[in-house]
Amino acid sequence: MTIDEFDVAIVGYGPTGAVLANLLGLTGIKVAVIERTRSIDPKPRVMRKGGDELAGGVYTGVDGEPILHFEVDPVSTKSTVRPRVAPRRCIIQTELEEDIRKGVKQFSNVKELLGYSVFGLGEEAEAVTLKLRVFNEETGTATDTAGEMSIRAKFVMGCDGGNSAIRKLINTKMNSLGFDEGRRHQALGPRSRIPLLQPEAPGLTFPCPRNIRRWEVKLLPNEDPADFSHPETGPERCMKLGEEFGTDLDSLKLWRAATYQLHCLVADKFSSKSMRVFIAGDAAHQMPPFMGQGLVSGVRDASFLAWRLAYHLKNEQLIPPTESKVLASYEVELKPYITSIVGMTKYLGNLIGEPDMEKATKRDLAMREAMKSQEKAVSREDRLPVLLGGIIGLGTPGAEKNFVQPFAFSADGRGRCWTTSSHMSIARAPLGGRNCGLDNSAFFDQMGGQKLVCLAKDAKDGFAGEVAGVRVVREEDTILTDWLKLHGNATVAVVRPDRSFCYGTASSAEGLNDLLVTSQKMIVV
Ligand SMILES: Cc1cc2nc3c(=O)[nH]c(=O)nc-3n(C[C@H](O)[C@H](O)[C@H](O)COP(=O)(O)OP(=O)(O)OC[C@H]3O[C@@H](n4cnc5c(N)ncnc54)[C@H](O)[C@@H]3O)c2cc1C
């Protein structure tokens, strides 16, 4: 039985699939989300995620309000790192997923198909057919052919995690970056001090939301993973580690102890030959948690995919997916970018898990010295790689780097500088009048773009409202101003719909016009 036809079918309703469903829901296209489990996984997983590099932090939640967990911490403005960026955020993955799904439910154009596992895929010229079976959560299988059905979609997004069936069905291999480490992960409460990283028990611990703390310890060759995962000996071993780390054991309650094999993997290809099937999130890359980039990388993929798909579907009569520059640029941008991030997590993992006492001592001394000087602090966002190609105005200052996500005051009060998932331009005053060259509107209109002028915090003109289709807001802080100053003293940036990156920057109305013309050439079919 074929139940329906969709523009996009998302396989997997973890954080990557849920954010993608949300962003595509906003565009009005017809979406199906297929998830084999009926409820959200309650196990503790993500506890910390990256900060403001996370594509804007304003994914629409219920009633258009931002999803709380994606909002950055206000203390970011106290950061000593310039320009200021957000610190990591502590979250509980299950709660985050609940919130994102609440956002999805407001879109009548998004249909949830829970309890179905995808086991087959057939690509045709115009669409993809997915084969689904009812998933038995007790056995972890989907072998019963009784409830088998098919759905057709123009595009399929494999957001189905590390063991992705979609990745296998499109014959994509994972390449290993050569890191293969067994670690133990546990969550306990309450908080306590951070131990030194010693070769005899290499690992780390950090505070999590509320009164939870997580320990991660690298298993040594003589340690048996089964001892740590066993329901009787596991908790005992974990508590013992808590004791070694100076924790008051009587006040602890163990939430979960589990052993994981950590990998550094990146998919060979991010799409099928027909360019109708894409993979994202853990399906496309896996990494240890040392940079807090697992979750945000999937969310970044979703935000990179959403506007590309929406744009292509709007123009699908004009060009087949195999010839679309916009669709092809997904892998062009992401593969080198994520390979670099995964490589960095490998570096950090090796640093943390140093088995040689002499080298570990040197490492600790060097780190203590570095930490003495706040001035030298470098945020993890600043260590993120740059985009090497794709839809960016290479050669304009800052274009390849993560963009910032400032707060601003508008006629509606305090909020993010921009509110919609669209192509847009921002600027800080003064730049030859409020419109500062934004009258090249045909391209923006085609992208559903928003024109926005962001006045500097200390701008004399305190006006915040809308003039001739241009939204005017006033920056709350100096985050955007600092970023633009740092990048060629620019006065204007064309921001991509994913908001993680700007297309390019300029410092004159002519420069802005050039940006619009070149970005249009890269995107418009
Ligand atoms: C113990 C642990 C701790 C972690 N800690 C952190 C952390 O602190 N910070 C961080 O950033 N990351 C962390 N991670 C990684 C993070 O959880 C993942 O990167 C993130 O969940 C990936 O999201 P995803 O949506 O791509 O995949 P998943 O979360 O794996 O979601 C995939 C979904 O697809 C569904 N699915 C699979 N196959 C099918 C199929 N055939 N048909 C239908 N549905 C299917 C699954 O049921 C699942 O719901 C941790 C992971 C673990 C295991």
The ligand as an ORCA input file, in Angstrom:
! r2SCAN-3c Opt
* xyz 0 1
  C      25.979      8.490     25.603
  C      26.031      9.584     24.598
  C      26.395     10.855     25.005
  C      26.446     11.901     24.083
  N      26.781     13.143     24.520
  C      26.790     14.178     23.656
  C      27.045     15.506     24.114
  O      27.241     15.762     25.306
  N      27.040     16.510     23.191
  C      26.780     16.272     21.866
  O      26.760     17.230     21.091
  N      26.528     15.021     21.407
  C      26.517     13.973     22.267
  N      26.216     12.711     21.817
  C      25.928     12.525     20.385
  C      24.484     12.906     20.047
  O      23.591     12.174     20.845
  C      24.236     12.622     18.573
  O      25.219     13.308     17.814
  C      22.857     13.073     18.141
  O      21.848     12.381     18.830
  C      22.692     12.803     16.648
  O      21.399     13.128     16.260
  P      20.755     12.467     14.967
  O      19.361     12.988     14.916
  O      21.635     12.691     13.798
  O      20.761     10.890     15.239
  P      20.008     10.073     16.390
  O      19.883     10.871     17.616
  O      20.694      8.767     16.465
  O      18.545      9.869     15.810
  C      18.298      8.962     14.747
  C      16.839      8.528     14.804
  O      16.568      7.711     13.667
  C      15.753      6.612     14.059
  N      15.975      5.524     13.083
  C      17.097      4.797     12.911
  N      16.941      3.922     11.898
  C      15.682      4.099     11.423
  C      14.932      3.491     10.373
  N      15.458      2.529      9.591
  N      13.663      3.892     10.157
  C      13.109      4.880     10.922
  N      13.791      5.492     11.931
  C      15.060      5.117     12.170
  C      16.247      6.287     15.459
  O      15.269      5.579     16.195
  C      16.525      7.676     16.031
  O      15.408      8.218     16.683
  C      26.156     11.653     22.717
  C      25.786     10.366     22.300
  C      25.714      9.341     23.220
  C      25.295      7.972     22.758
*
